[in-house]
Amino acid sequence: MRTPFVVALNRPVSRRMLGVAAAGLLAAGWRAPGPETAAPAHAALRHTPAPVDERRLRALFGSENRVIATRERVVAVTFNAAWNDAGLDRMLAELGRRRAPATFFLTGDFADRHPKVVRRVVAAGHALGNHSFSHPRFKDLTAAGRRREVRAADRALRAAGAGAALTPFFRFPYGETTPGHIREINELGFADIEYTADTNGWKGTEGGMTVDRAVRRAVDALRPGAILQLHLGASEGRTDVLDARALPRILDAVVGRGYRVTDLRALLAPTARR
């Protein structure tokens, strides 16, 4: 079976949809390139008994992937983390109770400060992605500075115990992408994975958000292949995480509307060849 699409790397960056795999999980074999040189995807992988399908990884290059290309009623649930871990207990409990997989995009600084969180996410069976080291605005950095942010975060996640849960997925801080910046992270062996909708729960009540509004934003975005973005903690020392309170209702709505939660790692799983 062929992958749903194959992308030429010199094509313009597009807001293309992700190709979805039928089954399987990302294997433990992916490795980021070393600190001295950027490398194409094939140089960032080592083969294992269940390797990542390199064609599928490369097919994600050149795009700010915001939707999974599928007619199935599936959605992906993702979390960003750069602040504190105030919502972790409730979020892991709700995901575990429903056997729903998720991908956590952590900054390297967060991983340095909360290595136990990294290990808890791994132990719970979820995936990890790279969200830069210090969550800067990439447009304000040099190309070398952007590469340092990605590589430093990768090192921090590995040092914290990410292990086999670490994926070659990157999410830009603030959701700010450009074609050139996407090419840069692709050259480091990462695919950009953005989101269909953000609940905006991270704004908190101070920012005019409520649990009801966060739930509504997620529910309104439901469509086959939607990628939902929530946040693990709260900023500026706050501990009330609206997304943690909204998550049970969001997951109930997903099931109630005939959807199921899919694992983004399946996008890179090897497929049967005829």
GIFEN-V824630 format. One record per helix or strand of 2 or more residues. SS is the DSSP state (helix for helix, strand for strand). FROM is the first residue (numbers start at 0). LEN is the number of residues. If there is no record, write none. Layout:
# GIFEN-V824630
ss=SS from=FROM len=LEN
ss=SS from=FROM len=LEN
This chain:
# GIFEN-V824630
ss=strand from=17 len=2
ss=helix from=40 len=4
ss=helix from=53 len=6
ss=strand from=66 len=3
ss=strand from=73 len=8
ss=helix from=87 len=11
ss=strand from=102 len=4
ss=helix from=107 len=6
ss=helix from=114 len=9
ss=strand from=126 len=4
ss=helix from=137 len=3
ss=helix from=142 len=17
ss=helix from=162 len=3
ss=strand from=165 len=5
ss=helix from=172 len=3
ss=helix from=178 len=9
ss=strand from=190 len=3
ss=strand from=196 len=2
ss=helix from=200 len=3
ss=helix from=204 len=3
ss=helix from=210 len=10
ss=strand from=225 len=6
ss=helix from=241 len=15
ss=strand from=259 len=2
ss=helix from=263 len=5
